[in-house]
Amino acid sequence: MRLFRPFALLTTLCLFFSTNALVAQELCDPDFVPPTPICNAVTEIAIHPTLGRTIYPSLIDEGSFDACSAIAPENYRLELLDDYEENDVPASTSLFLPPTTTTTAVALWVGDAAGNWNACFAAIEVTGFATMVSGQIYDDADSDCTLDDGEEILAYGSWPVTVRHLSTGEVYSTITQVDGSYSLIVDDLPVGAAGDLEVQIEYPTGLYSNCPNSVQLANNAEGALSADFAFSLADDCNYLTVDIGTPFLRRCFTNRYVARYCNYSSFPIFGAEIVVRLDEFLVLENASLPFTDLGNNDISFTIPFIQPGECGTIGLDILATCDVELGQHQCVQAKIQPHDCIVPSPLWSGASIEVDGGCEGDKVQFQVRNKGAESISTPLNFNVVEDVVMYMEGTIDNLPAGEATSFEYDANGATWHFRVDQAEGHPGELAPIAFVEGCG
């Protein structure tokens, strides 16, 4: 077992500037221009014959964008076309489709930071029925790795879940919703057909469970499978996490960052402090919570009270000044205290992963490096996003200590995101991510 001195959990995000902003600043101050929504005109899907299917904006979004600000996840909305009324934005970020093989017309709404909204329209064509996998995160009070009556449901959203069809190799992915539940359709496994699935949940980096985080399931006659995952809050130390990010960073513009914090302790924590450090050409203009300027580009936020298992967010409006030179990195770092859990997962190999990105001629290049003392012990999942559209997913199967592996893509002026898992059981840093904008 490795023991470590207490540390403040931190995460660092660096972005690379390569071109000037695409539109003039004066067009965005004030911003009266709505986003440009882009819908896939017709999307074919399968649903479950009795349980139907819940769909999300990512199913039909084909790269909607705004010229002045990033589009926040909560600013993608869905509704039936029959319910559409101009300037009447719906509240729902999802839509339930009943178990019928019909075509449903829907409206996708997209909003920007200034409150402008626009919509595009699409048809969802149900072409057949398929198997559904669903489940829940829960607190395994009796440590038997089974969800029993009376055990607490844990409301953790945005935890990645993947389902692999072992017979075909197809991989399906989703995230847990705000209530800790998830569900997805395995399109290439008909209801009642023979087939084996591997279901896996990805815990936030640095957290682990005494129960398995993956299970194998055999399809049943109903085509309705369930896999619940156990997780327990830390009861002997303060376990706070923080992460910070932005969809893209543009010089001469105000960019919206979001810091997300969570308390994974089994008790409330009072007076937590989050310190955000900005590089020299980044200026905090406003934030959703009161803050204190500590000097030296350090900004402090105090969270008076965080319940056990509670997560929250802080919005930060950060100006990237025009003094930033093309090709220059600008980083934002966030750390949270108290965090005095000092025993990492026994699964940690000693590897520590970082990722960096930049423009190399007519290519966008990302480099993943293991800066730790040991090789990775399990494959690392990574995903690449071009603007807001998933470009590809994959795994890094081997990365010895001190070595790096590179990935290249054709430069096309888009904003590229590269996210890779941190080494399993790592005691501090969250999943590394790098952004490159405007190459080509």
Sequence and secondary structure as in RCSB ss.txt:
>XXXX:A:sequence
MRLFRPFALLTTLCLFFSTNALVAQELCDPDFVPPTPICNAVTEIAIHPTLGRTIYPSLIDEGSFDACSAIAPEN
YRLELLDDYEENDVPASTSLFLPPTTTTTAVALWVGDAAGNWNACFAAIEVTGFATMVSGQIYDDADSDCTLDDG
EEILAYGSWPVTVRHLSTGEVYSTITQVDGSYSLIVDDLPVGAAGDLEVQIEYPTGLYSNCPNSVQLANNAEGAL
SADFAFSLADDCNYLTVDIGTPFLRRCFTNRYVARYCNYSSFPIFGAEIVVRLDEFLVLENASLPFTDLGNNDIS
FTIPFIQPGECGTIGLDILATCDVELGQHQCVQAKIQPHDCIVPSPLWSGASIEVDGGCEGDKVQFQVRNKGAES
ISTPLNFNVVEDVVMYMEGTIDNLPAGEATSFEYDANGATWHFRVDQAEGHPGELAPIAFVEGCG
>XXXX:A:secstr
        EEEEEEEE  S  SS GGGGSS     B  B SEEEEEEBTTTBEEE GGGTBS  B SSS   GGG
EEEEEGGG  TT   S S EEE S   EEEEEEEEE TTS EEEEEEEEEEEEE EEEEEEEE  TTSSSS  TT
  B      EEEEEETTT  EEEEE  TTSEEEEEETTS TT   EEEEEE   TT   SS SEEEEE  TT EE
E  EE   BSSS  EEEEEE S   TTEEEEEEEEEEE BSS EEEEEEEEEE TTEEEEEESS  EEEETTEEE
EEEEEE TT EEEEEEEEEE TT  TT EEEEEEEEE        TT  S  EEEEEEEETTEEEEEEEE SSS 
 SS EEEEEEETTEEEEEEEE    TT EEEEEEE  S EEEEEE   TT SS    EEEEE   
